[in-house]
């Protein structure tokens, strides 16, 4: 990180004043000629250091996305995947670099991607599409799998997955100022959905962060989560994993399965059904 111009000038002045031959240049005036020289030199050094910082950042970015199939590079390439239901997009290797004959950003399908290496040369690639994440269709997923196999490294097994969102069930007492009664339910549900929407893809649900998101809603004074569980979309509600059961914490963290989480959809178990609002006014 480049220094400030003041830091650079002071370093020059310190070296300058340490030279016996220059002892007579001791004016304290900010307009002294020798001080102007140090300022001009400091300005030039500052510009150089800023250029070096830019070069360093560009170099590090290029390395992290380089062809030798790093996780960052593979993620970037998955996000560049193009799909058309009527005009097949065929990737080509030109000088070993994967390139589409026609680059069309409007055909880029993937909006979320996570690349995780496991044992035995296995790489799991979780993806979703859309501003509000949804699962890829079977045809889209098959096309992505072939694309990844084409650009990937020999000897590595790539597994592309895209499933409907995990579901979260929250049974809680939320204590609030009665003056907010007309908006409290919608505000809390909106805050929960916003928390879920902003989770890092393939990230973790943390009870503490969820509680903070609810507590930060205007009018809320406290929240007591009595039951909280999550499930993959294909898992039944009854077989979900409890993080809190009967006010007893079993686990503070849940690793997402699909990569993203939305409200429980089972009839009678949605947020509107299971969040209990208690007015203290």
N, C-alpha and C positions, 0 to 999 in steps of 0.2 A: 504494500500500500504506500502510495507516494506521501512524502512529508508536506507540510504546509510551507508556503514561501517564507514565513517568519522563522520556522525551524531551520530551513536551509540557510537563510541569510545569517542567522546567529552562529551556525556552525562555521561559516566562512569567516565571520568576524573574529571568532575565538581563535581560529588558526592564524588569521592575519595579525592579531595583536600579540601572538606568541613569538613573532619573528623580531629579533632585536633590531634588524636593519630598518624596520618600519615603525620604530617606537615614536618617531616624530608625528606620525599620522594618528593623533590622539584626540582630534576634535570631537566633541559630543553633539555637534550640530547634525540634525537629520539631513541637512543639505550639503554636508561635507562631501567633497568629490569622491573620496575613497568609500564612503558609505553608499553613494550612488552606484559605484562600480560593483559593490557586493550585491546590491539589489538587482542589478541587471544580470549578474552571473546567477544569482539565486533563481531568477525568473526562467532562465534558460535551463537550469538543472531541473526545476519543477516540471517544465514541459517534457523533458526527457523522461523523468520518472513516471509521468502520466502515460506517455507512449509505451513505456516498458510494461506498466500495469495492464494496458489494453492488450498488448501482445501476449502477455502471460495468460490472461483470461481467455483470449481466442485460442491459444495453443492448448490449454487444458480442456476447453470445450471440444476442440477437434479430436483430442486424444480420447475423451470419454465416449465420443460417437464414431470412433474410427471403425474401419471395415472389420478388424479382427473380432467380430461378434461379441463384444461386451454386452452386458445387460442393457446399458443405456443405448447402445447402437441398435440392438434388436428392438427395443421399445420404440425408438424413433422410426424404424422401418415398418413396424406393425401399424403405427399411426399413419403412415404413408400408403398403406394398403388401399387399392382402388377396387371398387366392385360395381358392376352394372348387370342387371338382370337380363338385358337385351344385347349387350355388347361385351363379350368376355374380355377381361383385362389380363393380358399375358405378360408376366415379368420376364425380362431378358437379362442375361449376364454379359455386360460389356466391359472387357478388361477386368473380369471378376467382380465388377460392381453391379448390383441389381438395379435395373432401370426399366421404367415403363416406356414404350415407344412414344406415347403421348401422355404427358403429365397433366392430369385434370383434377385439381383440388376438390371440385364439386363431387367427385366420385369417392372421396375418402370416407370410409364408413365408420372406422373405429374412433371413439371419443375417450375411452378409458382403456388402459393397458397396464398389466403387471407381469413382470418376468421374474420367475423364481427358479433357481437351480436346486435340484435335489440330488440324491445319491444315484449312482449307476448311470451317469451321463444323461440324466432325465431333466428336462426343462419344462416347467409348467407356465403356459402363457394364458392368463385370464384376460378376457376382453368384454367390453360392452359398447353399445352404440347409442347415439342420441344425446341431446343436451340433458334430458332426464334419462339416466342410464336404463337400457333395456337389453335383453338378450338378442344375439344374432339368430337368424333363421338357420335351419339345417344347411341350406344351400350356401348361405354366406359363410358359415363356419367351415364347410368343406373347402370352399375356395381359399379361405384364409390359411387353412392347414397346408394346402398344397403350396401356397405362396411362401410360407415359413420354411417348409421342407426344401424349397428351391434356394432360398437365400441363406439357409443355415449351414452349420459346420458338419462335415462328414463324421459319422460315429456318434453324433448326439441325437437323442430321441426327443422331439418336440411334441408337446401335447397342448393343443389349443382348446380352451374351454370357454363357454359362454352360456350362463344359465340365468334364469329369472332371479330377482333379488332375494336375499335372505329376509326373513320376517321377524319383527320384534314386537313382543307383547309386554306392555307396561301396566301394572296394576298399582296405583299410587294414590295417596292422599295429598292433595295440594292445598296448602293454607294460603289464603289471600285476603287482601283488603276488600271489603264488600263493595266499596265504591267502584271497583272494576268488574262487577258481576256481569255486566252486559257483554264484555269482550274477553273475559279471562280464559274461557275454554278455547276459543279460536286462537288467542295469542299464545297459549302454552303449546297447543298442537302445532302451530306454525313454527315455534321455536324448536320443538323436537324434530320436525321434518327438516328444518334448516340445518340442525346439527348433523342429521343423518346424511343430508345432501352434500355436506362439506367434508365428510370423512375422506381421508386419502384412499384411493382405490386399492382394494385388497388390504385395507388397514384393519384396525381393531376398534371395537366398541369398548369404551371405558365408562364404568358407572359414574365415577367422579365427574367426568366431563359432561355426561348427560344430566346429572344433578345440577351442575353449574349452569347449563343452558336453561334449565327450567327456573332456577332461582333468579336468573337475570331478567326474567320477564317482569315488566312493570306491574306492581301490585302483589306479586308473590312474595310471601315471607318465609315459607319453608316447604319442603317436600319430603314425604316419607314413602319410599318405594317398598311395597309389601311383597310383590312378586314381579319378577322380570325374567323372561326367557326368550331365546332366539332359536330359529330353525332354518335349515335350508329350505328352499321352495318346495322340493319334492318330499320333505319330511312332514309327517302329520303334526298337527298342533299338539296332540297329546305326547308326542315323542320329542318335543323341543327340549333344548338344554337350558335348565334354570341357572341364572347367575345369582338371583335372589329368590328365596322361597320361604314364605311365612316370616318375612322380615329378617331372615338369616342369610347372610352373604355367603355364597358358595364359591364364587369367582368374581373378581373385579374386572376381568377383561375377557372379551370374546373375539377370537380371530374370525373374520368374515370368511364365508365359504365361497359365495359367488363373487365377492369383491365389493359388494355394496348392499345396503340394508334399507328396507322401507317398512311402513306400518303393517302390523298383522292384519290379514284380510279375512280370517275366519269369522263367521257370523257371531256376533255377541262378544268378540274379543278385540275390537278395534279401539283406538284411543278414546273415541267418544263414549264407548261402553265401559272402559276400565279405569279412566281417570276420574277420581272423586274430588270435587272441589268443595273446600270447607271455608266458609266465611268467618272471620273473627271480629267483624264489626256488626 
